[in-house]
């Protein structure tokens, strides 16, 4: 089942079972906007991400529940605002981390410890890496933990509390995988879904069967779709 069919079946389910939530779905994103995002990404977009935004441009912010497990799909313009905000935050955080790193490297304690090690070992002491090195993290394969927010991360859904799902657009065989970003712990998870299509497929299966997905079980109250947190057994 492809991305378009998965989304069509999801919308049909929502229209029948959670019509209030269904009304929050936005129409497709403008073609020029999608194309500009695709061209700006060094490694391009996977086809399912492009198809998703051609089908719908996220959902309106409302109290009518969330279409994805605990997360609201983001309109593309809003996704870019979140991305730019996170890059700005991490540029400042990273500058502070690197400044502290340089201070520690130049401290007498560090120099003395290094001198003692070199005096008693024939193995050269490797130079420590800066804690904030986005260029190095960008060069890693998609799906690799970055410990920071990267330009190649595209937020696609948020929970209105500072956390979001993102597509990892770095190169590699996991290009286009989807993971979760916690504001207090960066991208602490490995890839959760191999693709946007896999995310939509698990969501639809959960809606149809009631089986939990991503620690969440769907329920409908007064036409609104809600996701109840289900802890690991």
N, C-alpha and C positions, 0 to 999 in steps of 0.2 A: 504494500500500500504506500503510495507516494505522499509527499507533503500536501499537495492540493486535496487529495481524497481524504486524508486524515483531518485536515482543517474543515472541510465540508461536513464530514460526519460529526465533528465536535460542535460546529455551529448548529447543526440539526438537533443534536442532543440538548444543547443549551436552550434553543428556541422552545422545545417541548417541555423540558424539565426545570430550567432556570431562566425564564424569559427576562427577568429584571437584569440579571447579569449579562445576558445576551445583548441587551440594548446598549451596553457600554462599549461594544466592539466598534472600532473606527473603520472607515473605508480604507482602501489601499493607499499606500504612500505614493506621492507623485513620482512618476518614472524618472524625471531628471534628478530628483533627490536621491533615489536609490542608486542610479548610475554614478552620481558623484561620489557616493560613499564607497562603492565598489572600486572605482578608479583610484581613490585616495589610499586604499588599503594596499600596502606593498605586496602582499601575497594574494590579493583578491578576496572575494567572498565565495564560500561554498554555495552551490546552487539552491540548497534548501533554505538558507538564510535569505537569499534574494527572493525566492518564491514566497516565503512567509510575508515579507513586507509588500510584495505585490498583491497578496491576498487580503491583508489587513494591516493597518498602521497602529498596532497596539490597542489599548483600551483606555477609555476615559477614567480619570481618577474619581472614584465614587465610594459609597458605602455598600454597594451592591455585590460585594464579594469579589473573588479573584478567579480568573479563568484557569490559570496555571496553579499548581500546588503551592499555596501560600504566597504567590507572587502575581503582580499585575503586569501584563505585557506592556512594554514601553513604546510610545510613538517614537519614530526615528529621530525627530528633532530633539525630543526630550532625552533620548539615549545619548545623543552627542553632547548635550549639556552636562549630563552626568559624567561622561567620559572626560570632558575638558576640566570639570571641577575636580575629579579625582587626580588627574595629571598635575593640576596646579597644587593640590594638597601635598601630593607625594614629592613634587619638586622641592617644596619647602622642608618637608620632613626629611627627605634625603640629604639636603644641604646641611641640615643640623646634625644628622647621623655621621656624615662624612667629616664634618668639622670636629666632632668629638673624637672620631677615629684618628684624625691627624694629630690632635692634642695628645692622645694616649701614646701614639707612636713616637712622639718627640719627648715623652716624659723620661726622667732619669731611671725610673723603675723598669720601664720597657727596655731601654738601652742596656741597662745592667744585666737583665735576664737574657737578652739576646747575646751579649758578650760572653756570659757564662756558658751558654749552650754551645756557642761556636768554639769556645776554648776546649770543650770536652767532647766534641763530636766531629767526626770527619764528614758528616752529611750537612750540606749547606742549609741554613734556615730559610724556608720559603717566605717570600714576602706576603704578608696578609692582604686579603682583598678588601677593597672598600665595601662597606655594608650596603651602600646604594649605588648600584651599577646597572642602570636600566638597559644599556646597550648590550651588556653580556646576557642579561635575562631575555632580551628580545631575540638573541641569536640561538637560544635554546629551542628545542622542539616544542610545538604546541602540546599542552597537557602537562608540561613540566612545571612544578611549583616555582613560583617567582618570588614570593615573600614581599611583593609590592604590586602596585597597580601599573600596568604597562599600556603603552599606546595601542598595542594590538588587541587589547581587551575591549569588546563592544558590549556594554550593558544592554540586555534585551528585556529585563523584567525587574521590578523592585517591590519591596514590601512596605514602602513608605516609612521605614525606620532606619534607613542608611545601608541596608544590605541589598544585594541584587544578584541575579543570574547573569552571566556574561558568556559570550562566545569568544573562544581563544582563536585569534586569526593569525597566530604565528605559523611558520611553515612546519612541515612534517606530516607524518601519516595520521596524526590526530587533529590536523587542521580543521577548525569548525566545531570542535568539541565544546560542550557546555558545562560550566562549573558554577560554583557559588562563591560570592565575595562577601565576607563579613567585615564590617567597618572596623571592628576591634582586632581583627586577626588576619587581614589581607586574604589572599586566596589560599586558605589553609587546606582545602580539599583537593584531591586529584580530580580529574574529569568525572562528572557524574553521569552525563549522557555523551555518547559518541558524536551526536549531532543534534541540530534543532529538530530534525525529523524524528529521532529517537525520543526526544522530550515530548513531542506532540503525540507520538504513538503510546507512550506509557500513560500520559494524561488521559487520552481517550479510553484506553483499556480500564483505567481506574474508574472513570465516570460510568462506564457500562457495567462494571462488575462490582464496584464498591471496594475493590481490593486496594489496600494502601499503596501509595507511590511516594517516594521521597519523604518518608515518615509522615505522610498525610493521608487522611481518609475523607472523601467528599461527602458532603451532606447539603441538602437544599432546604432552606427555611424561607417561606413567603416569596418564593420565586428567585431567591438569591443563592448562589453557589458559595459554600464555605468549605474550608479545609481544616479538619481537626487534626492537631498534632498527635501522631502515634509514635511513642518511643520504641526503640529497638527492643526486641524480646530478650 
